[in-house]
Amino acid sequence: MSSFFLSAAETVLDMIQENGASVEVKRTTQTGFDPVSQTATKDVQTESFPAVVFPPGREASFRINTLEHQKAQEVYFAIFEPGPGDTFEWQGTPYTIFWSKTYNPDGSQPVLTIAYAE
């Protein structure tokens, strides 16, 4: 990672840690399928990452406030790339991520990820 992007990543991490908290993100992946019993075997990976959750801004609310996503929250992650289906808990409320976009300009480490979850 170039020094410019490393500096930006450190700044983002500091800001998120100041305003947010560490959240435990769970990612469930299907590891196999038993055709006889018709059951899938799943693996759950859990890791903690710094994040902060806000109600969506005005611009985002126009984008996501359809009938499908009325209770969506905007989530900012440092040093992590979540994906749709990842789950976490914020202030006692469970959330599932349905969209995310990561700022990773040089391809080495995420600088910032913006996600929407409900």
N, C-alpha and C positions, 0 to 999 in steps of 0.2 A: 504494500500500500504506500502510495506516495505520502510525503510528509504533510502536504496540504490536506489530503483526505483523512489521514490519521488524526490531524489536529481537529478537523470537522467532526470525526467520529467521537473523539474525546469530549468535545464540547457538547454534542448531542447527549452522550452518556451522562455527563455532569448535570445537564438541565433536566433530563428525565429522572435521574436519581433524586434531585432536589424536590421535584414536584410530584413524583409518583412513588412507586414501591416495587418490590420484587414480586413477580407473579409466577406461579407454577403453571407452565404450559404443558398440556398433555396432547400427544400426537398418537393416534391409533392407526396402525397399519395392518392390513391383512397379510398374514404370513403363509397361509395355505388354505386348502379347501379339501374336505373329505367328501368324495362323491357318494360314498355309501350312506353316511349319516346325514348328508346334506348340511354340514355345519362348517363354518369358516373359523379358522384359528386366527386370533388377533394378538398383536403385540402392542403394548402401551408404553411409550417412552415419556418420561416426565423430567423436565428441566426448569430451572428458575431463570428468569430474565427480567431486567428492569423495564417497567412500562408505566404509562400514565393513560388514564381513560377520561374522555370528555364527551359531552353531548356533541353531536356533529355541528360544525359551523354552518352558516347560512347557505353557502355554495354547495356544501356536501348534502345538506338536507334536501335540496332540490333533486340531487342525483339519486339519493337512496330512499327518500321518504315516499315509497310506493306503498301499496297495501301490503306488500310482502315484508317490508322492513321498517315498520313503524317504531320499533323500540331499539333501533340500532345505535351503537355508541362508536365514537372514533377513538382508536387506540394507537398510541405511538410506542414503538419498541426500539430499543438501542441494541446493537450487535446481535440481531436475530431476524430470521426470515420466516415468519409464520405462513401457514397455508390454509386454504379453506378446510374446515373440519377440525382444526386445532381448537382445543377448549382451554379455558382458564376461569378463575374466579376473581372477581373484583368487589371488595367490600361486601362479601357474602352472597353476591349474585353470580350465578354461572353464566358464561358467555361462550358462544361458538363463533369462530371467525368465518365469514362468508366471502370476504374480498380483502386482498392486501397488495400493496405496491412497495417495493424496496428500492431505495436510492443506494446503488452500488456502482459508482462510476468506473472504477478500475477493475472490478470483478474479483477483488481479493477478500473483502469483508464488508458486510452491510454497514452503512453509515446510519441510516434511519429507515424504519418501515412504518408506513401508515396502513392501518387495517380498519375494517368495519366489522363489528361483531354484535350479535344479539343473543 
